[in-house]
């Protein structure tokens, strides 16, 4: 059985990926290395905690001794690297941990993979020729778009926040380890994910959480910042394809082709909540959840628009998203309603 190291597997995308991957494949053992910061939740993985194909290790990706030991003990043959500090607001308030985790942590993993898989630069050990390092990144490394156009794999990097700058730095490290040492790498840059398991601080869970509590729903600026939204399960299928079929050294953009601005998101969610959990059923006095939408001062460096051109992964690897925004957001709202069924504030 082939052992793969999954970093940050107790987080939003990582936990969805582990469930997806174990459901689909029987010939892999997944070693989940997660520090269990505020954004992680092992309850998401309750259904697989006793699965012999799954091992959880609590630890920091910056801990070189621990990471090297995992490579040796489990003979790691592939890495799927999700672990990252990812909240832009947090990166503005305290950027250092983003540099430490996203750049130094990625470096530590790359070096452990190189030591375990290679005899010397460009010369893999016998039997380790096909080991792959898959780095999961973001479209935010490309900066901000105008009203038209899309991010492509050849779009120049132009990060505008400490978070996106740290992810850009980690992308460049992965690229360098491929070209310098011959590491079999693939990078995927995704658009905004949404769906089950997302931390409550993110936009969509925040809208749901605030609405259900009868509190003001904060929308930055004029609410016209546009994002391309990707249902997390569709992202997992794209990651699966890139990991197994992607060309070494290549980058693949994964996007949902679902552009919405933040105000549209808020109106869509409040309408769904009005249908599925009317305010009166929760003892709230507000007539409609949309009345809770409140505009707040914009955050520094707030990119105006992101949109991904996913043509490369669609044409080369055959990826397709199964969910459009209407179907995906309904599933997402239903999941949070069930999770927060008894939460009144």
C-alpha positions in Angstrom: 0.0 0.0 0.0 1.4 3.4 -1.1 1.8 6.0 1.7 1.1 9.6 1.0 1.7 12.5 3.3 -1.3 15.0 3.4 -0.5 18.2 5.3 -3.2 20.2 6.8 -5.7 17.4 6.4 -7.9 18.5 9.3 -8.6 21.8 7.6 -11.3 22.8 5.2 -10.0 21.5 1.8 -7.7 18.9 3.3 -10.4 17.1 5.2 -12.7 17.1 2.2 -9.9 15.7 0.1 -9.1 12.9 2.6 -12.7 11.8 2.7 -12.9 12.0 -1.1 -9.7 10.1 -1.7 -10.3 7.3 0.8 -13.8 6.8 -0.7 -12.3 6.5 -4.2 -9.1 4.6 -3.7 -8.3 1.4 -1.7 -4.5 1.2 -2.5 -3.3 4.3 -0.6 -2.6 5.0 3.1 -2.9 8.7 4.0 -0.7 10.2 6.7 -2.4 13.4 7.9 0.1 15.8 9.5 -1.8 18.7 11.0 -0.8 21.2 13.8 -4.5 21.6 14.8 -4.6 25.4 14.7 -7.9 27.3 15.1 -8.9 26.4 11.5 -8.6 22.6 12.0 -11.3 20.3 13.2 -10.8 16.5 13.6 -14.5 15.9 13.9 -14.7 16.3 10.1 -12.7 13.1 9.9 -14.6 11.1 12.5 -15.8 8.6 9.9 -12.3 7.5 8.9 -10.4 7.8 12.2 -10.4 4.0 12.6 -9.7 3.2 9.0 -6.4 1.3 8.7 -5.6 3.4 5.6 -5.6 6.6 7.6 -3.1 7.9 10.2 -3.3 11.2 12.0 -0.1 12.9 13.4 -0.3 16.1 15.2 2.6 18.3 14.4 4.1 21.3 12.6 5.3 21.2 9.0 8.2 23.5 10.1 9.5 20.7 12.4 12.2 19.2 10.2 13.0 16.3 12.5 9.3 15.2 12.7 8.8 15.6 8.9 11.9 13.5 8.1 10.8 10.9 10.6 7.4 10.5 8.9 9.1 10.1 5.5 11.3 7.3 7.0 8.7 5.6 9.2 6.0 5.5 6.5 8.2 5.5 3.4 6.3 8.4 2.0 5.9 8.2 -1.8 3.9 11.3 -2.4 2.9 14.6 -0.8 -0.3 16.6 -1.0 0.5 19.9 0.6 -2.6 21.8 1.9 -1.2 23.2 5.2 -1.2 27.0 5.1 -2.2 30.1 7.0 -4.9 31.4 4.6 -7.0 34.2 6.0 -6.1 37.5 4.4 -7.4 39.6 7.3 -5.2 37.7 9.7 -2.2 38.1 7.4 -2.7 41.9 7.6 -2.8 41.9 11.4 0.0 39.5 11.9 2.1 38.5 8.8 4.9 36.7 10.5 3.2 33.3 11.0 2.2 33.4 7.2 5.9 33.6 6.3 6.8 30.9 8.8 4.2 28.4 7.8 3.6 29.0 4.2 7.3 29.6 3.1 9.4 27.9 5.8 7.0 25.0 6.1 7.0 24.4 2.4 10.8 24.5 2.3 10.9 21.9 5.2 8.6 19.5 3.3 10.5 19.9 0.0 13.8 19.2 1.7 12.4 16.1 3.4 11.1 14.8 0.1 14.3 15.5 -1.7 16.4 13.7 1.0 14.1 10.6 0.9 13.5 10.4 -2.8 16.9 11.4 -4.3 20.5 10.3 -4.2 21.7 13.6 -5.7 20.2 16.4 -7.8 18.4 15.0 -10.8 19.1 11.4 -9.7 16.2 9.8 -7.8 16.7 6.6 -5.8 15.8 3.4 -7.5 12.0 2.8 -7.0 11.3 6.5 -6.2 11.3 7.8 -9.7 7.5 8.5 -9.7 7.1 10.1 -6.3 5.2 13.3 -6.6 5.0 16.6 -4.5 1.7 18.3 -5.1 1.5 21.9 -3.8 -2.0 23.3 -3.4 -2.0 27.1 -3.9 -4.4 29.9 -4.7 -5.4 32.3 -7.4 -4.5 35.2 -5.1 -0.9 35.0 -6.2 -1.9 36.5 -9.5 -3.1 39.7 -7.9 -6.2 41.5 -9.1 -8.1 41.6 -12.4 -10.1 44.4 -14.0 -13.7 43.9 -15.2 -12.6 41.5 -17.9 -10.0 38.8 -18.4 -9.0 35.6 -16.5 -6.0 34.2 -14.6 -4.1 31.7 -16.7 -1.2 29.6 -15.8 1.2 32.0 -17.5 -0.3 35.1 -15.8 2.5 37.0 -14.0 2.5 36.8 -10.3 1.5 40.1 -8.5 0.4 39.3 -4.9 -1.1 42.1 -3.0 -1.4 40.8 0.6 1.0 39.2 3.1 -1.0 36.0 2.6 -0.8 35.9 -1.2 2.8 37.0 -1.1 3.6 34.0 1.2 1.8 31.6 -1.1 3.6 33.1 -4.1 6.9 32.5 -2.3 6.0 28.9 -1.6 5.0 28.3 -5.3 8.4 29.6 -6.4 10.2 27.2 -4.0 8.3 24.3 -5.5 9.2 25.4 -9.0 12.9 25.8 -8.0 13.1 22.3 -6.4 11.7 20.8 -9.6 14.1 22.6 -11.9 17.2 22.4 -9.7 16.8 19.0 -8.1 14.5 17.2 -10.4 11.7 16.8 -7.9 8.5 15.6 -9.5 6.2 18.5 -8.7 2.8 19.8 -9.7 1.2 23.1 -8.5 -2.5 23.8 -8.5 -3.9 27.3 -8.1 -7.6 27.3 -7.2 -10.3 29.9 -7.0 -12.3 30.6 -3.8 -13.6 27.3 -2.4 -16.8 27.0 -0.5 -18.7 24.0 1.0 -18.8 21.9 4.1 -16.0 22.2 6.7 -15.0 25.8 6.0 -14.0 27.7 9.0 -16.6 30.1 10.4 -14.4 33.2 9.8 -14.6 32.9 6.0 -17.1 34.9 4.0 -19.8 32.3 3.3 -19.9 30.8 6.8 -19.8 34.3 8.3 -22.9 35.3 6.3 -24.7 32.2 7.5 -23.5 32.4 11.1 -24.3 36.1 11.5 -27.7 35.7 9.8 -28.7 32.8 12.1 -27.7 34.8 15.1 -29.7 37.9 14.0 -26.5 39.9 13.9 -25.3 42.4 11.2 -23.8 40.7 8.2 -20.6 42.6 7.4 -19.8 43.3 3.7 -16.6 45.1 2.9 -16.7 48.3 0.9 -19.4 48.4 -1.7 -19.7 44.6 -1.9 -18.7 44.6 -5.5 -15.5 42.6 -5.1 -15.8 39.6 -7.4 -14.6 36.0 -6.8 -14.8 32.8 -8.9 -16.4 30.3 -6.6 -15.5 26.6 -6.6 -17.4 23.9 -4.7 -14.8 22.1 -2.6 -15.7 18.6 -3.8 -15.1 19.7 -7.4 -11.8 21.0 -6.3 -10.9 17.6 -4.8 -11.6 15.9 -8.1 -9.3 18.3 -9.8 -6.6 17.7 -7.3 -7.0 14.0 -7.8 -6.5 14.4 -11.5 -3.5 16.7 -11.2 -1.8 14.5 -8.7 -2.2 11.3 -10.8 -2.1 12.7 -14.4 -0.5 16.1 -14.3 2.7 16.7 -16.1 5.8 17.1 -13.8 6.7 20.7 -13.3 3.4 22.0 -14.5 0.8 24.3 -13.0 -2.9 23.8 -13.3 -5.5 26.4 -12.5 -8.8 25.0 -11.0 -11.8 27.3 -11.1 -15.5 27.0 -10.9 -16.5 29.5 -13.7 -18.9 30.9 -11.1 -18.2 34.6 -10.7 -20.2 36.4 -8.0 -19.6 39.6 -6.1 -19.8 39.6 -2.3 -23.2 41.4 -2.2 -24.7 38.8 -4.6 -23.4 36.1 -2.3 -25.0 37.7 0.7 -28.3 38.1 -1.1 -28.3 34.5 -2.4 -27.5 33.0 1.1 -30.0 35.2 2.9 -32.7 34.1 0.4 -31.9 30.5 1.0 -32.0 30.9 4.7 -35.3 32.7 4.5 -36.6 29.6 2.7 -34.9 26.9 4.8 -34.9 28.5 8.3 -37.1 31.6 8.5 -36.1 34.1 11.1 -39.4 33.5 13.1 -38.4 29.8 13.5 -35.3 30.9 15.3 -37.0 33.4 17.5 -35.6 36.4 15.6 -37.5 39.7 15.1 -36.0 40.6 11.8 -38.5 40.2 8.9 -35.9 39.0 6.3 -32.3 38.0 6.7 -31.3 40.4 3.9 -32.1 43.3 6.2 -29.1 42.3 8.3 -26.6 43.1 5.5 -24.3 45.9 6.6 -21.5 47.6 4.8 -18.2 48.1 6.7 -15.0 49.9 5.7 -13.0 48.0 3.1 -9.9 46.1 4.1 -6.4 47.2 3.0 -5.2 45.7 -0.3 -8.6 44.2 -1.1 -8.3 42.7 -4.6 -11.2 43.7 -6.8 -11.7 40.7 -8.9 -10.4 37.1 -9.4 -11.4 34.8 -12.1 -9.7 31.6 -13.3 -9.4 30.2 -16.8 -9.6 26.4 -16.2 -9.1 25.5 -19.8 -5.8 23.7 -19.3 -7.0 21.2 -16.7 -10.2 20.8 -18.6 -8.6 20.0 -21.9 -5.4 18.2 -20.8 -6.8 16.2 -17.9 -10.5 16.1 -18.6 -11.6 17.8 -15.4 -15.2 19.2 -15.1 -17.0 20.8 -12.2 -20.2 18.9 -11.2 -21.7 21.7 -9.2 -22.8 25.2 -10.4 -23.1 27.9 -7.8 -26.8 27.4 -7.3 -26.6 23.7 -6.5 -23.3 24.0 -4.5 -24.5 26.9 -2.3 -27.7 25.1 -1.5 -25.8 22.1 -0.3 -23.4 24.3 1.7 -26.2 26.2 3.5 -28.0 23.0 4.3 -24.7 21.6 5.8 -24.2 24.6 8.0 -27.9 24.6 9.1 -27.5 21.0 10.2 -24.2 21.7 12.0 -25.5 24.9 13.7 -29.1 23.7 14.2 -29.2 24.6 17.9 -26.9 27.7 17.6 -28.8 30.8 18.4 -25.9 33.2 18.7 
